[in-house]
Amino acid sequence: MRIGKMQLGRKRTGAETNINQITEGVIWKQLLAFFFPILFGTFFQQLYNTTDAIVVGNFVGKQALAAVGGPASTLINLLVGFFTGLSSGATVVISQFYGAKHKDDVRKAVHTSIALSIAGGAVIMVLGIAFAGVALRAMNTPEDIMGMSLTYMRIYFLGVIPSLIYNMGSGILRAVGDSKRPLYFLIASTLTNIVLDLFFVLVLRMGVAGVAIATSLSQVASAAMVMYALMKTDDMYRLYLREIRFSPSILSAIIRIGLPAGLQSTMYSVSNLIIQASINSFGTDTIAAWTAYSKIDGMFWMIMSAYGVSITTFAGQNFGAGKYDRIHKSVRVCISMSAFTSVLLSAIVLVGGRFFLGLFTDDPGVADIGMSIIHVIAPTYITYICIEILGGTARGCGDSIIPMLLTCFGVCVLRVIWILGIVPIHRDLATVAFSYPLTWTVTSVMFIVYYLRGNWLKRNIPQNTAV
């Protein structure tokens, strides 16, 4: 939904009928109007990533499936996830400035954000290419998938700058209430990726290298589309190439809000690296099963992510407009919707698990291992929702440090303790998988206590800044 000029808490009459629906409209309708484009966008993002696994799993083999979706994917998420978390600070800053109608600050924040995506992408590209081999060996990656994993990672990192530009540009559009165009761009790039995957793998027989090249080219296309959208708008967030540079005060605000989220993402990834290393010790079949399950599990994560992005932007704009009561109401609505969705998804994954696993592999042993994972994790999805909704709300209001600390301890530290302390005593796959519901439950309880205490909202916006 693209929104026009904004007002803070007052209605207009006559010709002045444009209002900001996020700060003025019916809460559940506006959350859903914002949620569904993001949901479809994350669906296509998931499809974007899943296509690689489906193509190589069916046309190259289970080793290729394990290579694309196992340790390589986990390491990519470590580096890219840090920047994605950091860039969430830009989304919060822009949404607050936009809600408060600070035109000059919006403009500076947009150009600083794009500069950050270019600089950050360059750093990640160098680190990813240089240290891919060392990192894969440190994770005990089996030799039969080492070469393919290394190939996939290095090609992927060559195209990481366009990927970060797209993610940042989409975040800018969502921050101002436009959740539709990022969806359209993602649909286009996903279709491009599917066609190129099939061409490079089935026609040119390039295997894992082919899906990596297809992904990189598709990311270039998505970056070009989002940049065009930002450069052609007439609104206050218009992008001018000659003005792409860092504004020190804006960059400081983005880092202050986004760094905790980036560190949180890194801690998540580190804990997942430790889990992946544990999974690797069970062999290639288990890695392939874990990869296939993670793609199925992505259905849950894409929906929860959509709720999280919706509530973060919703809270950010209402915080900028000074409508704190509306923030609390939106939290209640969003938690109710996400609870219903999580129960429904648990049922779908439990009932259809074997069918979904069959999309990635026809190996019955791999499918059996995948079902054992599903039976442990899928029934407990509802234990995660408070982390996403309450954490997203607080970050939208500019409080990102405490959510980061709660998540790092409750999810990441506790998960590492479980993997290093309990799994060696009870060494089986179910014990590894149980680390997820255990840490979700503990962290959700901490978030509920934190939210009810209300310290995250006990501050006011200064007159000339929203952060």
C-alpha positions in Angstrom: 0.0 0.0 0.0 1.5 3.3 -1.0 0.5 6.2 1.2 0.4 9.8 0.5 1.1 12.9 2.6 0.7 12.2 6.3 -1.0 13.8 9.2 -0.5 13.2 12.9 -3.7 12.5 14.8 -6.1 14.8 13.0 -8.7 14.2 10.2 -9.0 16.2 7.1 -12.0 17.3 5.2 -12.9 18.4 1.7 -10.0 18.0 -0.7 -7.6 17.0 2.0 -8.8 13.4 2.3 -5.5 11.5 2.2 -4.6 10.0 5.6 -1.9 7.7 6.7 -3.8 4.4 7.2 -1.1 3.0 9.4 -1.6 5.7 12.0 -5.3 6.3 11.3 -7.1 3.3 9.9 -8.7 0.2 11.5 -5.8 -1.7 13.1 -6.6 -5.3 12.1 -7.4 -4.2 8.5 -4.2 -2.2 8.2 -2.0 -5.0 9.7 -3.5 -7.5 7.2 -3.2 -5.0 4.3 0.5 -4.6 5.2 1.0 -8.3 6.2 -0.2 -10.0 3.1 2.1 -8.3 0.6 5.0 -9.0 2.9 3.8 -12.6 3.4 3.7 -13.2 -0.4 7.1 -11.5 -0.7 8.6 -13.8 1.9 6.9 -16.7 0.2 8.6 -15.9 -3.0 11.8 -15.3 -1.1 11.5 -18.8 0.3 10.6 -20.1 -3.1 13.6 -18.2 -4.4 15.9 -20.1 -2.0 14.0 -23.4 -2.2 14.2 -23.6 -5.9 18.0 -24.2 -5.7 17.5 -27.1 -3.3 14.7 -28.7 -5.3 16.5 -28.5 -8.6 19.8 -29.9 -7.3 18.1 -32.4 -5.1 16.1 -33.9 -7.9 18.5 -33.5 -10.8 22.0 -33.6 -9.3 21.7 -35.7 -6.1 21.5 -35.7 -2.4 25.1 -34.6 -2.0 24.3 -31.5 -4.0 21.2 -30.9 -1.9 23.3 -31.2 1.3 26.0 -28.9 -0.3 23.5 -26.1 -1.2 21.4 -26.2 1.9 23.6 -27.5 4.6 26.8 -25.8 6.0 27.1 -23.4 3.0 23.6 -22.0 3.7 24.4 -21.6 7.4 27.6 -19.8 6.8 25.9 -17.5 4.2 23.2 -16.7 6.8 25.9 -15.8 9.3 27.3 -12.9 7.2 24.2 -11.8 5.3 22.1 -12.1 8.5 24.3 -9.7 10.3 23.8 -7.0 7.7 20.1 -7.7 7.4 19.8 -7.1 11.1 21.9 -4.0 10.9 19.7 -2.7 8.0 16.6 -3.1 10.2 17.8 0.0 12.0 17.4 1.9 8.7 13.8 0.7 8.4 13.0 1.8 11.9 14.7 5.2 11.5 13.0 5.9 8.2 9.5 4.8 9.4 9.8 7.1 12.5 11.0 10.0 10.4 8.2 9.4 7.9 5.6 9.1 10.6 6.8 12.4 12.1 6.9 14.0 8.6 10.6 15.0 8.9 11.3 15.3 5.1 15.0 16.2 5.3 15.8 13.4 7.7 13.9 10.9 5.5 16.0 11.9 2.6 19.3 11.7 4.4 18.3 8.3 5.9 17.5 6.9 2.5 20.8 7.8 0.9 22.8 6.7 4.0 21.0 3.4 3.9 21.9 2.7 0.3 25.5 3.7 0.9 25.5 1.3 3.9 24.3 -1.6 1.7 27.0 -1.0 -0.9 29.8 -0.7 1.6 28.5 -3.6 3.7 28.1 -5.8 0.6 31.7 -5.2 -0.4 33.0 -6.3 3.0 30.8 -9.4 3.1 31.9 -10.3 -0.4 35.5 -10.2 0.5 35.1 -12.1 3.8 32.8 -14.7 2.2 35.1 -15.5 -0.7 38.3 -15.5 1.4 37.2 -17.6 4.4 34.7 -20.0 2.9 37.0 -22.9 2.8 38.3 -22.4 6.3 34.8 -22.1 7.7 33.5 -25.2 6.0 36.3 -27.3 7.3 35.8 -25.9 10.8 32.2 -27.2 10.7 33.4 -30.7 9.9 31.8 -30.6 6.4 31.9 -34.1 4.9 34.4 -34.5 2.1 31.8 -35.7 -0.4 30.1 -32.3 -0.3 33.1 -30.0 0.5 33.9 -29.1 -3.1 30.3 -28.3 -4.1 29.7 -26.3 -0.9 32.8 -24.2 -1.6 31.8 -23.5 -5.2 28.3 -22.5 -4.2 29.4 -20.1 -1.5 32.1 -18.3 -3.5 29.7 -17.7 -6.5 27.0 -16.6 -4.1 29.2 -14.0 -2.4 30.2 -12.6 -5.8 26.6 -11.4 -6.1 26.0 -10.4 -2.5 26.1 -6.6 -3.1 22.9 -6.5 -5.3 21.2 -8.8 -2.8 21.9 -6.3 0.0 20.8 -3.4 -2.1 17.5 -5.1 -2.8 16.9 -5.9 0.9 17.7 -2.4 1.9 15.6 -0.8 -0.8 12.7 -3.1 0.0 13.1 -2.1 3.7 12.9 1.6 2.7 9.7 1.0 0.7 8.1 -0.9 3.5 9.1 1.7 6.1 7.0 4.3 4.2 4.1 1.9 3.9 4.7 0.5 0.4 4.7 -3.3 0.8 3.4 -4.1 -2.7 6.2 -3.1 -5.0 8.9 -5.1 -3.1 6.6 -8.1 -3.6 6.3 -7.5 -7.4 10.1 -7.2 -7.7 10.6 -10.4 -5.7 8.1 -12.3 -7.9 9.9 -11.2 -11.0 13.3 -12.1 -9.7 12.0 -15.5 -8.3 10.6 -16.4 -11.7 14.0 -15.3 -13.2 15.8 -17.6 -10.8 13.6 -20.6 -11.6 14.1 -20.2 -15.3 17.9 -19.7 -14.9 18.2 -22.6 -12.4 16.6 -25.0 -14.9 18.6 -23.6 -17.8 22.0 -23.8 -16.1 21.3 -27.2 -14.5 19.3 -29.1 -17.1 20.6 -27.6 -20.3 24.2 -26.6 -19.5 24.7 -29.3 -16.8 26.5 -26.9 -14.5 25.2 -28.5 -11.3 25.7 -26.5 -8.0 27.6 -23.8 -9.9 24.6 -23.3 -12.1 22.2 -22.6 -9.3 24.7 -20.3 -7.7 25.0 -18.3 -10.9 21.3 -18.2 -11.4 20.8 -16.8 -7.9 23.4 -14.1 -8.4 21.9 -13.0 -11.7 18.4 -12.9 -10.2 19.7 -10.7 -7.3 21.1 -8.2 -9.9 17.6 -8.0 -11.5 15.9 -7.4 -8.1 18.4 -4.7 -7.1 17.9 -2.9 -10.4 14.1 -2.9 -10.0 14.1 -1.5 -6.4 16.7 1.2 -7.3 14.5 2.3 -10.2 11.5 2.5 -7.9 13.3 4.6 -5.4 14.7 7.0 -8.1 11.3 7.6 -9.8 9.1 8.3 -6.8 7.8 11.9 -6.1 7.6 11.3 -2.4 10.1 12.5 0.2 12.1 9.2 0.1 13.3 9.7 -3.5 16.8 8.4 -4.2 19.4 10.5 -6.1 22.5 8.6 -7.1 24.8 11.6 -6.7 23.6 12.0 -3.1 24.4 8.4 -2.0 26.7 9.0 0.9 26.9 8.6 4.7 25.3 11.2 6.9 27.2 10.7 10.2 24.2 11.4 12.5 21.8 9.2 10.6 24.4 6.4 10.3 24.9 6.6 14.0 21.2 6.3 14.6 20.9 3.4 12.2 23.8 1.6 13.9 22.5 2.3 17.4 19.2 0.7 16.5 20.3 -1.9 14.0 23.6 -3.2 15.5 21.8 -5.0 18.3 19.6 -6.7 15.7 22.7 -7.5 13.6 24.5 -9.0 16.7 21.3 -10.9 17.5 21.2 -12.4 14.0 24.9 -13.2 14.3 24.3 -15.0 17.6 21.5 -16.9 16.0 23.8 -17.9 13.1 26.6 -18.9 15.5 24.3 -21.1 17.5 23.0 -22.6 14.2 26.5 -23.2 13.1 27.1 -25.2 16.2 23.9 -27.1 15.6 24.9 -27.6 11.9 28.3 -29.0 13.0 26.4 -31.4 15.3 24.1 -32.4 12.4 27.2 -32.8 10.1 28.5 -35.5 12.5 25.5 -37.7 11.7 26.5 -38.0 8.0 25.3 -36.8 4.5 21.8 -38.4 4.8 21.1 -36.4 8.0 22.4 -33.2 6.4 20.2 -33.7 3.4 17.2 -34.4 5.7 17.9 -31.3 7.8 18.2 -29.2 4.6 14.9 -30.5 3.3 13.2 -29.9 6.6 14.6 -26.4 6.9 13.0 -25.5 3.6 9.7 -26.8 4.8 10.2 -25.0 8.1 10.7 -21.9 6.0 7.0 -21.7 5.5 6.6 -21.0 9.2 9.5 -18.5 9.3 8.3 -16.6 6.3 4.9 -16.0 7.9 6.3 -15.1 11.3 8.8 -12.8 9.6 5.9 -11.1 7.8 4.1 -10.5 11.1 7.4 -9.2 12.6 8.0 -6.7 9.7 4.4 -5.6 9.8 4.4 -4.9 13.6 7.8 -3.2 13.4 6.8 -0.7 10.8 3.3 -0.3 12.3 4.8 0.4 15.7 7.5 2.7 14.2 5.1 5.0 12.4 2.7 5.2 15.3 5.6 5.9 17.7 6.7 8.7 15.4 3.1 10.0 15.4 2.9 9.7 19.2 0.0 7.2 19.2 1.2 4.8 22.0 -2.3 3.4 22.7 -2.5 2.3 19.1 0.8 0.4 19.5 -0.5 -1.7 22.4 -3.7 -2.5 20.5 -1.8 -3.6 17.4 0.3 -6.0 19.6 -2.8 -7.7 20.9 -4.2 -8.1 17.4 -0.9 -9.3 15.9 -0.3 -11.9 18.6 -3.8 -13.3 18.1 -3.3 -13.6 14.4 0.1 -15.2 14.7 -1.1 -17.7 17.3 -3.9 -18.9 15.0 -1.4 -19.1 12.1 1.2 -21.0 14.0 -1.3 -23.7 15.2 -2.6 -24.1 11.6 1.0 -24.4 10.2 1.9 -27.0 12.9 -1.0 -29.2 11.7 -0.2 -28.7 8.0 3.5 -29.7 8.4 2.7 -32.7 10.6 0.1 -34.0 8.2 1.9 -33.2 5.0 5.5 -33.6 6.1 6.3 -36.7 4.1 4.8 -35.2 0.9 6.8 -32.0 1.4 10.0 -33.9 2.0 9.4 -35.9 -1.2 9.7 -32.6 -3.2 13.4 -32.5 -2.3 14.4 -36.1 -2.4 13.2 -39.6 -3.3 15.5 -41.3 -0.9 13.3 -43.0 1.7 16.0 -43.0 4.4 16.4 -39.2 4.1 12.6 -38.8 4.3 12.4 -40.9 7.5 15.1 -38.8 9.1 13.2 -35.7 8.0 10.0 -36.9 9.6 11.7 -37.5 12.9 12.8 -33.9 12.9 9.3 -32.7 12.0 7.7 -34.6 14.9 10.0 -32.8 17.4 9.8 -29.2 16.2 6.6 -28.6 14.2 4.1 -29.1 17.1 5.9 -26.3 19.1 5.7 -23.4 16.6 3.4 -21.4 18.8 6.1 -21.1 21.5 8.1 -18.8 19.2 5.5 -16.1 18.3 6.1 -13.7 21.3 9.8 -13.4 20.4 8.9 -12.1 16.9 5.9 -9.9 17.8 7.1 -8.3 21.0 10.7 -7.9 19.9 9.5 -6.3 16.6 7.3 -3.9 18.5 10.1 -2.8 20.8 12.5 -2.3 17.9 9.9 -0.3 16.0 9.8 2.1 18.9 13.6 2.3 19.0 14.4 -0.1 21.8 16.6 -2.7 20.3 19.2 -3.5 22.9 17.1 -5.4 25.4 15.4 -7.6 22.7 18.8 -8.4 21.5 20.1 -9.4 25.0 16.9 -11.5 25.7 17.2 -13.3 22.4 21.0 -13.9 22.6 20.7 -15.4 26.1 17.3 -17.2 25.8 17.8 -18.6 22.3 21.5 -18.5 21.4 23.4 -19.1 24.6 20.9 -21.6 26.0 21.0 -23.4 22.6 24.8 -23.6 22.6 24.8 -24.9 26.2 22.3 -27.6 25.2 24.2 -28.7 22.1 27.6 -28.8 23.9 26.4 -30.0 27.3 23.4 -32.3 26.8 23.7 -33.6 23.2 27.0 -35.4 23.9 25.3 -37.3 26.8 22.2 -38.2 24.8 23.6 -38.3 21.2 20.6 -38.6 18.9 18.9 -36.3 16.4 15.8 -35.7 18.5 18.0 -34.3 21.3 19.5 -31.8 18.8 16.1 -30.8 17.4 14.7 -30.3 20.9 17.0 -27.3 21.3 14.5 -25.3 19.2 11.3 -25.6 21.2 13.2 -25.4 24.5 14.9 -22.1 23.7 11.8 -20.6 22.1 9.7 -21.3 25.2 12.2 -19.8 27.6 12.8 -16.7 25.5 9.1 -16.1 24.9 8.5 -16.0 28.7 11.3 -13.5 29.1 9.8 -11.3 26.3 6.3 -11.4 27.9 7.7 -10.1 31.2 9.8 -7.5 29.4 6.8 -6.2 27.4 4.4 -6.1 30.4 6.9 -4.0 32.4 6.7 -1.4 29.7 10.2 0.2 29.9 10.6 -0.1 26.1 8.0 2.7 25.6 8.9 5.0 28.5 10.5 7.8 26.4 9.3 10.6 24.0 10.5 11.6 20.6 12.6 14.8 20.5 11.2 17.6 18.4 13.6 17.3 15.5 14.5 13.6 15.5 12.6 10.4 15.7 15.4 8.2 17.0 
